[in-house]
Amino acid sequence: MKREGDLVDTGRGTHRSTKRQTAASAGSARTPPPARKVRDPHWDNVRFLSGTLVLTGHLIEPIAHLDGLRWLYVTSWAMRVPVFVIVAGYFSSAGPLGRRELRQLTESVLAPYLLISLLHTAQIRLLYGNWKFFTSEPAWGLWFLLSLFVWRMLLPYLAVLRYPLSAAMAAALAVGHLDGFTHTFSASRTVAFLPFFLLGRQLRQGLADQLLHTARSREAAAGVLAVTATACWFLRHDIDVGWLAMNAPYGETVSFAPAWAWGLRGTVLLCGMLIALSFIRLVPKRRLPVVTYLGAGGLYIYLLHPLVLRVFFRFGGLGWVGPWPEQTALLVLGGALAAALASPWVRRVTKPVVQPRLRWLYAPEPSREAPGTPAPSAARHGSTPHWPAPPQRPGGGQPLETQAACADDERARTR
């Protein structure tokens, strides 16, 4: 009578069969749970601060002729959308677009673009009584998603170039001479803001170690922002907002000969990159009590704030804003709205629109069959599956498994 722990002869050697060994082997075969991704507080801080500036910029845009607000609007331009584009490039992969990548791109970019466009259409109908469908022209603020979809599709091809950032700069300067590239389908902005997207990718590839983590870069970044704030105060009425939007050909945005307008756009792009990098460098890398927590909802601020501001402009308006106290109150209101849109309650309610999951839209992934498993078509049609042939003895003759069975029968007869 065999007890637990006795040696058992299996015909292929001896081994000790114990329940403890069985449990240990079963435990070792279990796949450990995947590690939870840890968010970088630095980039969450950047998302929230940049998203708040985007909301504030759109809030003060109708009254940007006032001195203080005009200065803030011009000074913070590179800290708004260019920073958002750099962050998008930083977290984008240049790998091939497989099944999983295309599904993720559809759910995170294309589907929110379509769903939020429908919300804009419904809101305009309720507020103004007319229908406006956004087909060729993106809704307010949604050009970023449409351009991001194009950037992400082109990134695997741009990544094989030796100098992708230089090529993107050349394209951004040249596209202003083409009259067909306007705000339709965000064509002009897609090309003009592409250098910021590729700059973000180069930060991920190691450029950040040289620009964002060195000891001297902090003082340099502070100097850049100080010079920017000072220069923009004196040039606040001389800088045309159309130069910064880059959503139209040169002939519609400059008052001088368009043939030389590429120099102006090149200056805007280079200064924008320098200011954006300086802003990112000065944002604290540690966890901030409220900012880091709300930074996870930076995309919600960007995508939802036009819907909120349209209601505010319709029923509230900005007629009450005058000197500095009212302007300061308006800026506080912008920060409060940004915090509300990034709050977990708003994210929970609007997640089906901003970050939808469309499992019903995709076909199931093909299963990976183990070697030697019969094909599904053979099982369905009743045909005999083709199993691998047993190994043959070297030099021919009967298979090895048949020889082993005959030897066992011969030993049993001699007993």
Protein Blocks (a to p, Z undefined) as FASTA:
>chain_A
ZZehiacdehiaccdddfklmmmmmmmmpccddddddddfklmmmmmmmmmmmmmmmmmm
mmmmbmklmmmmmmmmmmmmmmmmmmmmmmpcfbdcdfklmmmmmmmmmmmmmmmmmmmm
mmmmmmnopacddfklccehilmmmmmmmmmmmmmmmmmpmblmlmmmmmmmmmmmpmkl
cfehhlmmmmmmmmmmmmmmmmmnommmmmmmcmklmmmmmmmmmmmmmmmmmmmmmpcf
klmnopacfklmccbdfklmmmmmmmmmmmmmmmmmmmmmmpcfbdcfklmmmmmmmmmm
mmmmmmmmmmmmmmnopmlpccfmlmmmmmmmmmmmmmmmmpmklmmmmmmmmmccffkl
pccddddddehiacfklmmnopacddddddddehiajdfklmmmmmmmmmmmmZZ
